[in-house]
């Protein structure tokens, strides 16, 4: 029997997590596991597998190491073929690690970034196989693309 394609879905807290939850119907029938920044998010995605990581930003330089180590452990354990994230820093780190191990990667920039693509989104755009914005006026020929909004 063939193993189904493993999909890693990552989101930070607040709006990033809420937007990811709105995408859940798109993952029906897929072998998905989730990574979030709060253990309480586990109940949002049950019975799917869930991992918690520390929420970090570029301002938390030392904490980044712990988050990278945890995400590396998750990627090595789960071997996702696809990584999808709605951001922010933990999603960008997961996307880069997934790409390093051969995963196809998708970044969906937050709907809150109405004036410009987020810093994490701009960095993700350099490595993502699919780079999306939720604002049509932010789309560019070289990315990000606009395919609609989550909300």
C-alpha positions in Angstrom: 0.0 0.0 0.0 1.3 3.5 -0.9 1.8 6.0 1.8 -0.3 9.1 1.2 1.4 12.5 0.7 2.1 14.0 4.1 1.1 17.7 4.4 2.5 20.0 7.1 0.3 23.1 7.8 1.9 25.8 10.0 0.5 29.0 11.4 1.4 31.4 14.2 -1.3 32.7 16.6 -4.2 35.1 16.2 -5.2 35.9 12.7 -2.7 33.6 11.1 -4.2 30.6 13.0 -7.8 31.8 12.2 -7.0 32.0 8.5 -5.5 28.6 8.5 -8.6 27.2 10.2 -10.7 28.6 7.4 -8.6 26.7 4.9 -9.1 23.3 6.6 -11.9 22.2 4.2 -9.3 22.3 1.4 -7.2 19.7 3.3 -10.1 17.2 3.5 -8.9 13.7 2.5 -5.2 14.6 2.8 -2.8 13.2 5.3 -2.3 16.5 7.2 -0.6 17.4 10.5 -0.6 20.9 12.0 2.0 23.1 13.8 0.9 26.0 15.9 2.3 28.2 18.6 -0.2 27.3 21.4 -0.9 23.9 22.8 -4.5 24.8 23.2 -4.8 24.9 19.3 -4.6 21.1 19.4 -8.4 20.9 20.0 -9.0 23.1 16.9 -7.5 20.4 14.6 -8.3 17.2 16.4 -8.1 14.3 15.6 -5.2 15.4 13.3 -1.7 15.3 14.6 -0.5 18.5 16.2 2.8 19.9 17.3 3.4 23.1 19.3 6.4 25.4 18.7 7.5 28.5 20.4 6.2 31.7 18.8 9.2 33.9 17.7 10.0 36.9 15.6 13.1 38.5 14.3 13.3 40.3 17.6 13.8 37.0 19.5 17.2 36.0 18.1 18.0 33.4 20.8 14.5 31.9 20.9 14.8 31.3 17.1 17.3 28.5 17.8 14.8 26.6 19.9 12.1 27.0 17.4 14.3 25.9 14.5 15.5 22.9 16.5 11.9 21.9 17.2 10.8 22.4 13.6 13.7 20.4 12.4 12.8 17.5 14.7 9.2 17.7 13.4 10.3 17.8 9.7 12.6 14.8 10.2 10.0 12.8 12.1 7.1 13.5 9.7 8.9 13.9 6.4 6.2 16.2 4.8 6.1 16.3 1.0 4.2 19.6 1.2 4.4 22.6 3.7 1.7 25.2 3.7 1.8 28.2 5.9 -0.2 31.4 6.6 2.8 32.8 8.4 4.6 34.3 10.3 8.1 33.6 11.6 7.5 29.9 12.6 5.8 29.4 9.3 8.8 30.9 7.4 11.2 28.7 9.3 9.1 25.6 8.6 8.9 26.5 4.9 12.7 26.8 4.6 13.3 23.6 6.5 10.7 21.8 4.4 12.3 23.1 1.2 15.7 22.0 2.4 14.3 18.4 2.7 12.6 18.4 -0.7 9.1 19.5 0.2 6.9 21.6 -2.1 6.0 24.8 -0.2 3.2 27.3 -0.2 3.0 30.7 1.6 -0.3 32.5 2.0 0.3 36.0 3.2 -2.0 37.3 5.9 -5.0 39.3 5.0 -3.9 41.9 7.5 -1.0 42.9 5.2 -3.2 45.2 3.1 -0.5 47.9 2.2 2.4 45.6 1.5 3.5 42.0 1.6 4.9 41.1 5.1 8.6 40.9 5.7 8.2 37.1 6.2 6.2 36.9 3.1 8.9 38.6 1.0 11.4 36.2 2.3 9.1 33.2 1.8 8.6 34.3 -1.8 12.2 33.6 -2.6 11.8 29.9 -1.8 8.1 29.1 -2.0 6.8 27.1 -4.9 3.5 28.9 -4.5 3.4 32.5 -3.1 0.0 34.0 -2.6 -1.4 37.4 -1.4 -4.9 38.0 -0.3 -5.0 41.5 -1.9 -5.3 41.8 -5.6 -3.4 45.1 -5.7 -0.3 43.5 -4.1 0.0 40.8 -6.8 3.0 41.1 -9.2 4.1 39.1 -12.2 7.0 37.5 -10.3 4.8 37.0 -7.2 2.9 37.0 -5.0 -0.1 35.9 -6.9 -3.7 36.7 -6.0 -6.2 33.8 -6.2 -8.8 35.3 -3.8 -8.9 35.9 -0.1 -9.4 33.4 2.8 -11.9 35.7 4.7 
